């Protein structure tokens, strides 16, 4: 059994450290603003194009705005750049989970998830995107996805029909089926590896990744009507054993992703289908998962 030392730091110490880092970051950002070192929509469009993003692409985005540097108009600068490059004939997806910590802890409070008002806990860009014009949001209470584009509703409409969030007809599965791309902007698989779970929902990997209970959670839809949605949540014991970034060497070797820069942020551009195929092949051949990244050989 493998544990990471960060999992055992007291919560109070973590919060103090986060507060200190936030003050340091805000001071740095203010200095950059004063000096005029900001990124415009046009500049970010150029970066996205250089990353291989083109009109009509289907793209899921995980982004840390703080890692990108100072954006001219905050999150809107990046969202405008992304929509302009991809165009309405493409698809933009962003996870908008309301859960800042562990799924299991969150559902214990029996929360009500309102797709119109429950905020995303996935950062400023995700939260801005979910409220922007033309965006629709899926009904899954723990892992909702926001979508924009001419076929957006098709991506999100089946998300809550099964009791796990990453099934083949979820937005995560549909991105794979449509040969989409995943952008990790200023983040890595360790803090944004949602697509790794598609393997777990596709086949039994021999690890009890889900807690045994099935939870009934209240969801309020586009019209404010309430419905109950059943879902499983991740087993917190095994969640602490993930070593997601340890899979990066395998993915790099198999040409799953390339590294670029967007704003100031190191960015990984993944091919969702190749990622899934490599995960499936590597598990079937050597037992490779995020819990056992070196496999059995």
ZIKAPE-V935407 format. One record per residue. N is the residue number from 1. RES is the residue in three letters. SS is DSSP state (~ for helix, > for strand, _ for the rest). PHI is phi as a letter, one per 30 degrees, with the letter a starting at -180 (* if undefined). NEAR is the number of other C-alpha atoms within 8 Angstrom. Layout:
n->(N N)
res->(RES RES)
ss->(SS SS)
phi->(PHI PHI)
near->(NEAR NEAR)
This chain:
n->(1 2 3 4 5 6 7 8 9 10 11 12 13 14 15 16 17 18 19 20 21 22 23 24 25 26 27 28 29 30 31 32 33 34 35 36 37 38 39 40 41 42 43 44 45 46 47 48 49 50 51 52 53 54 55 56 57 58 59 60 61 62 63 64 65 66 67 68 69 70 71 72 73 74 75 76 77 78 79 80 81 82 83 84 85 86 87 88 89 90 91 92 93 94 95 96 97 98 99 100 101 102 103 104 105 106 107 108 109 110 111 112 113 114 115 116 117 118 119 120 121 122 123 124 125 126 127 128 129 130 131 132 133 134 135 136 137 138 139 140 141 142 143 144 145 146 147 148 149 150 151 152 153 154 155 156 157 158 159 160 161 162 163 164 165 166 167 168 169 170 171 172 173 174 175 176 177 178 179 180 181 182 183 184 185 186 187 188 189 190 191 192 193 194 195 196 197 198 199 200 201 202 203 204 205 206 207 208 209 210 211 212 213 214 215 216 217 218 219 220 221 222 223 224 225 226 227 228 229 230 231 232 233 234 235 236 237 238 239 240 241 242 243 244 245 246 247 248 249 250 251 252 253 254 255 256 257 258 259 260 261 262 263 264 265 266 267 268 269 270 271 272 273 274 275 276 277 278 279 280 281 282 283 284 285 286 287 288 289 290 291 292 293 294 295 296 297)
res->(UNK UNK UNK UNK UNK UNK UNK UNK UNK UNK UNK UNK UNK UNK UNK UNK UNK UNK UNK UNK UNK UNK UNK UNK UNK UNK UNK UNK UNK UNK UNK UNK UNK UNK UNK UNK UNK UNK UNK UNK UNK UNK UNK UNK UNK UNK UNK UNK UNK UNK UNK UNK UNK UNK UNK UNK UNK UNK UNK UNK UNK UNK UNK UNK UNK UNK UNK UNK UNK UNK UNK UNK UNK UNK UNK UNK UNK UNK UNK UNK UNK UNK UNK UNK UNK UNK UNK UNK UNK UNK UNK UNK UNK UNK UNK UNK UNK UNK UNK UNK UNK UNK UNK UNK UNK UNK UNK UNK UNK UNK UNK UNK UNK UNK UNK UNK UNK UNK UNK UNK UNK UNK UNK UNK UNK UNK UNK UNK UNK UNK UNK UNK UNK UNK UNK UNK UNK UNK UNK UNK UNK UNK UNK UNK UNK UNK UNK UNK UNK UNK UNK UNK UNK UNK UNK UNK UNK UNK UNK UNK UNK UNK UNK UNK UNK UNK UNK UNK UNK UNK UNK UNK UNK UNK UNK UNK UNK UNK UNK UNK UNK UNK UNK UNK UNK UNK UNK UNK UNK UNK UNK UNK UNK UNK UNK UNK UNK UNK UNK UNK UNK UNK UNK UNK UNK UNK UNK UNK UNK UNK UNK UNK UNK UNK UNK UNK UNK UNK UNK UNK UNK UNK UNK UNK UNK UNK UNK UNK UNK UNK UNK UNK UNK UNK UNK UNK UNK UNK UNK UNK UNK UNK UNK UNK UNK UNK UNK UNK UNK UNK UNK UNK UNK UNK UNK UNK UNK UNK UNK UNK UNK UNK UNK UNK UNK UNK UNK UNK UNK UNK UNK UNK UNK UNK UNK UNK UNK UNK UNK UNK UNK UNK UNK UNK UNK UNK UNK UNK UNK UNK UNK UNK UNK UNK UNK UNK UNK)
ss->(_ _ _ _ ~ ~ ~ ~ _ _ ~ ~ ~ ~ ~ ~ ~ ~ ~ ~ ~ ~ ~ ~ ~ ~ ~ ~ ~ ~ ~ ~ ~ ~ _ _ _ _ > _ ~ ~ ~ ~ ~ ~ ~ ~ ~ ~ _ _ _ _ _ _ _ > > > > > > _ ~ ~ ~ ~ _ _ > _ _ _ ~ ~ ~ ~ ~ ~ ~ ~ ~ ~ ~ ~ _ _ _ _ > > > > > _ _ _ _ _ _ _ ~ ~ ~ ~ ~ _ _ _ _ > > > _ _ _ _ _ _ _ _ _ ~ ~ ~ ~ ~ ~ ~ _ _ _ _ _ > > _ _ _ _ _ _ _ > > > > > _ _ ~ ~ ~ ~ ~ _ _ ~ ~ ~ _ _ _ _ _ _ _ _ _ ~ ~ ~ ~ ~ ~ ~ _ _ _ > > > > > _ _ _ ~ ~ ~ ~ _ ~ ~ ~ ~ ~ ~ ~ ~ ~ _ _ _ _ _ _ _ > _ _ _ _ > > > > > > _ _ _ _ _ > > > > > > _ _ > _ ~ ~ ~ ~ _ _ _ _ ~ ~ ~ ~ ~ ~ ~ ~ ~ ~ _ _ _ > > > > > > _ _ > > > > > > > ~ ~ ~ ~ ~ ~ ~ ~ ~ ~ ~ ~ ~ ~ ~ _ _ > _ _ > _ _ _ _ _)
phi->(* c b c e d d c d e e d d e d d d d d d d d d d d d d d d d d d d d d i d b c c e d d d d d d d d d d j d b e i d c b c c c b c d d d d j d c e b i e e e d d d d d d d d d i d d c b c b b d b e d c d b c e d d d d d d h d c c c d d b d d d c c j d d d d d d d c d d i c c b d c d d c b d b c b b k d c e d e d c d c d c d b c b d c d d c d e d d d d d d c i d c b c c c i b b d d c a c e d d d d d d d d b d c i b d d c d d d c c c c d b c d e c i d c b c b c a c b d d d d d e d c d b d d d d e e d d d d c h d b b c b b b i c d d b c c c c d d d e d d d d d d d d d d b i d b d c b d d i c c)
near->(3 4 7 8 6 5 7 6 8 6 6 6 8 9 8 8 8 8 8 8 8 8 8 8 9 8 8 8 10 8 8 11 10 7 6 6 8 10 11 10 11 7 9 13 12 8 11 12 10 7 9 6 10 8 9 10 11 14 12 13 12 13 12 12 11 7 9 13 12 12 12 9 7 8 11 9 12 12 10 9 12 11 10 8 12 16 10 10 10 13 16 14 12 12 13 15 13 11 10 7 6 9 10 11 8 11 10 7 6 7 9 8 10 10 12 7 5 8 7 12 10 12 10 9 14 14 13 10 11 13 7 7 4 6 13 11 11 12 12 12 11 9 10 13 14 15 16 13 13 8 10 12 8 7 11 16 9 9 14 13 5 9 10 9 13 12 12 10 9 14 11 12 12 11 15 11 8 8 10 14 13 13 13 14 16 12 13 11 10 9 6 9 10 7 8 9 9 14 11 10 11 8 6 7 9 4 5 7 9 8 11 5 5 9 8 8 14 12 15 14 12 7 5 7 7 8 8 8 12 11 12 13 10 12 11 9 6 10 9 9 11 8 11 12 8 8 10 8 7 7 12 10 7 7 7 13 10 9 8 9 10 12 10 8 11 11 13 13 13 11 12 14 12 8 11 12 8 11 11 9 8 10 12 8 7 9 11 15 10 11 9 10 11 6 10 7 4)
